[in-house]
Amino acid sequence: MQDIQRKAAAIRLIIFDVDGVLTDGSLFLGDDGQEYKAFNSKDGHGMVMLQQTGVQIAIITGRTSEVVRIRMASLGVQHVYQGKRDKLPAYAELKQVTGLDDAQIAYVGDDVVDLPVMTRVGLAIAVQDAHELAKQHAHWITPSGGGRGAAREVCEMIMDAQDNLQRMLQAYTA
């Protein structure tokens, strides 16, 4: 765990997949083709707090959904890449735009499509219910599954490693 703390302390950008990470992976489709997703509000608040500490957040997802655009806008996430089945070009663009290197970037994934990025970042994270291969390539596995608080756990782990967690939580008890 000490190695994970060291890696987490260096993170300046965290990239989340959406389906299976920020959601439980369920896709709800209406008769009109409209797509619906359920997001965990605790995950969202963790993402907001993490951004307040100066860590940037990005999304790279293979699907394209208006609900993802709306949810990320409500959380203040500026780097949103949708429809990226091959996630490496978006990852390369993020590195260029932010000026960060691999060691300063974390990625949270749940499936084999996430592996090309997971194997490059400084901190690769898999959610508890991820595909076994994603877990094998992760530096850390969240205690909770995708859409069930895993993103909050990641955000708090990074804030803790950077000595920001207690300060951020104390703002609610003062």
C-alpha positions as CSV (number, residue, x, y, z in Angstrom):
1,M,0.0,0.0,0.0
2,Q,3.0,2.3,0.6
3,D,3.8,2.1,-3.2
4,I,0.2,3.0,-4.0
5,Q,0.3,6.0,-1.7
6,R,3.6,7.2,-3.4
7,K,2.0,6.8,-6.9
8,A,-1.2,8.5,-5.7
9,A,0.7,11.5,-4.3
10,A,2.1,12.3,-7.8
11,I,-1.3,12.3,-9.5
12,R,-2.4,15.6,-11.1
13,L,-5.0,14.1,-13.5
14,I,-7.3,11.1,-13.1
15,I,-9.2,9.6,-16.0
16,F,-12.4,7.7,-15.5
17,D,-14.1,5.3,-17.9
18,V,-17.9,5.7,-17.6
19,D,-19.8,2.4,-18.2
20,G,-18.9,0.0,-15.4
21,V,-16.9,2.6,-13.5
22,L,-19.1,5.7,-12.9
23,T,-22.1,3.5,-13.5
24,D,-22.7,-0.2,-12.7
25,G,-22.5,-1.0,-16.4
26,S,-26.2,-1.2,-16.9
27,L,-27.5,0.5,-20.1
28,F,-31.2,1.5,-20.0
29,L,-32.6,2.1,-23.5
30,G,-36.0,3.6,-24.1
31,D,-38.2,2.6,-27.1
32,D,-37.1,5.9,-28.7
33,G,-33.5,4.9,-28.5
34,Q,-32.8,7.3,-25.6
35,E,-30.1,6.1,-23.3
36,Y,-30.3,6.4,-19.5
37,K,-27.6,5.8,-16.9
38,A,-27.6,5.9,-13.1
39,F,-24.7,7.8,-11.5
40,N,-23.8,7.6,-7.8
41,S,-24.1,11.0,-6.1
42,K,-21.3,10.2,-3.6
43,D,-19.0,9.5,-6.5
44,G,-19.9,12.9,-8.0
45,H,-19.2,14.7,-4.8
46,G,-15.8,13.0,-4.5
47,M,-15.0,14.1,-8.0
48,V,-15.9,17.7,-7.1
49,M,-13.8,17.7,-3.9
50,L,-10.8,16.2,-5.7
51,Q,-11.0,18.9,-8.4
52,Q,-11.1,21.5,-5.6
53,T,-7.6,20.2,-4.5
54,G,-6.2,20.9,-7.9
55,V,-6.4,17.5,-9.4
56,Q,-8.0,17.5,-12.9
57,I,-10.5,14.9,-14.0
58,A,-11.1,13.5,-17.4
59,I,-13.5,11.0,-19.0
60,I,-12.7,8.7,-21.8
61,T,-15.6,6.5,-22.8
62,G,-16.3,4.3,-25.8
63,R,-20.0,5.2,-26.0
64,T,-21.5,8.6,-26.7
65,S,-24.3,9.8,-24.6
66,E,-25.9,13.2,-23.9
67,V,-26.5,12.2,-20.2
68,V,-22.7,11.8,-19.8
69,R,-22.1,15.3,-21.2
70,I,-24.8,16.7,-18.9
71,R,-23.5,14.9,-15.8
72,M,-19.8,15.8,-16.4
73,A,-20.8,19.5,-17.0
74,S,-22.7,19.4,-13.6
75,L,-19.5,18.2,-11.9
76,G,-17.2,20.7,-13.6
77,V,-15.3,18.1,-15.6
78,Q,-13.8,19.8,-18.6
79,H,-12.0,17.0,-20.4
80,V,-14.7,14.7,-21.8
81,Y,-13.9,12.3,-24.6
82,Q,-16.9,10.3,-25.9
83,G,-17.2,7.7,-28.7
84,K,-13.5,6.7,-28.2
85,R,-13.4,2.9,-28.6
86,D,-9.7,3.2,-29.0
87,K,-8.8,5.3,-26.0
88,L,-5.1,5.8,-26.7
89,P,-5.5,8.8,-29.0
90,A,-7.6,10.6,-26.4
91,Y,-5.0,9.8,-23.8
92,A,-2.2,11.2,-25.9
93,E,-4.3,14.4,-26.5
94,L,-4.9,14.7,-22.8
95,K,-1.2,14.4,-22.1
96,Q,-0.5,17.1,-24.7
97,V,-3.2,19.5,-23.5
98,T,-2.3,19.2,-19.8
99,G,1.5,18.9,-20.2
100,L,1.5,16.0,-17.8
101,D,3.5,12.7,-18.1
102,D,2.4,9.2,-17.4
103,A,3.5,9.2,-13.8
104,Q,1.2,12.1,-13.0
105,I,-1.9,10.4,-14.5
106,A,-4.2,7.8,-13.0
107,Y,-6.8,5.8,-14.9
108,V,-9.8,3.9,-13.5
109,G,-11.2,1.2,-15.7
110,D,-13.2,-2.0,-15.6
111,D,-12.7,-3.9,-18.8
112,V,-10.1,-5.0,-21.4
113,V,-10.7,-1.9,-23.6
114,D,-9.2,0.1,-20.8
115,L,-5.9,-1.9,-20.7
116,P,-4.0,0.1,-23.4
117,V,-4.3,3.2,-21.2
118,M,-4.0,1.4,-17.8
119,T,-0.7,-0.1,-18.8
120,R,0.8,3.4,-19.5
121,V,-0.4,5.5,-16.6
122,G,1.5,6.0,-13.3
123,L,-1.5,4.7,-11.3
124,A,-3.8,2.1,-12.8
125,I,-7.0,1.4,-10.9
126,A,-9.7,-1.3,-11.5
127,V,-13.1,-1.3,-9.8
128,Q,-13.9,-4.3,-7.7
129,D,-16.2,-5.9,-10.2
130,A,-13.8,-5.3,-13.2
131,H,-12.8,-8.0,-15.7
132,E,-10.1,-10.2,-14.3
133,L,-7.5,-9.0,-16.8
134,A,-8.1,-5.4,-15.8
135,K,-7.6,-6.4,-12.2
136,Q,-4.4,-8.1,-13.0
137,H,-3.0,-5.0,-14.6
138,A,-4.2,-2.6,-11.9
139,H,-1.9,-1.2,-9.2
140,W,-5.0,-0.9,-6.9
141,I,-8.5,-2.4,-6.9
142,T,-11.3,-0.4,-5.3
143,P,-13.3,-2.0,-2.4
144,S,-16.6,-1.2,-4.2
145,G,-17.9,-1.9,-7.6
146,G,-18.5,0.5,-10.5
147,G,-21.3,2.9,-9.9
148,R,-21.4,1.9,-6.2
149,G,-19.0,4.3,-4.6
150,A,-15.8,3.2,-6.4
151,A,-15.0,6.6,-7.8
152,R,-15.5,8.2,-4.4
153,E,-13.0,5.7,-3.0
154,V,-10.5,6.6,-5.7
155,C,-10.9,10.3,-5.1
156,E,-10.5,10.0,-1.3
157,M,-7.5,7.7,-1.6
158,I,-5.8,10.3,-3.8
159,M,-6.8,13.1,-1.5
160,D,-5.5,11.1,1.4
161,A,-2.1,10.4,-0.3
162,Q,-1.8,14.1,-1.0
163,D,-2.7,15.1,2.6
164,N,-5.9,16.9,1.5
165,L,-8.6,14.5,2.6
166,Q,-9.0,15.7,6.2
167,R,-9.0,19.3,5.2
168,M,-11.7,18.7,2.5
169,L,-13.9,16.7,5.0
170,Q,-13.4,19.2,7.8
171,A,-15.1,21.9,5.7
172,Y,-18.4,20.0,6.3
173,T,-18.0,19.8,10.1
174,A,-16.7,23.2,11.0
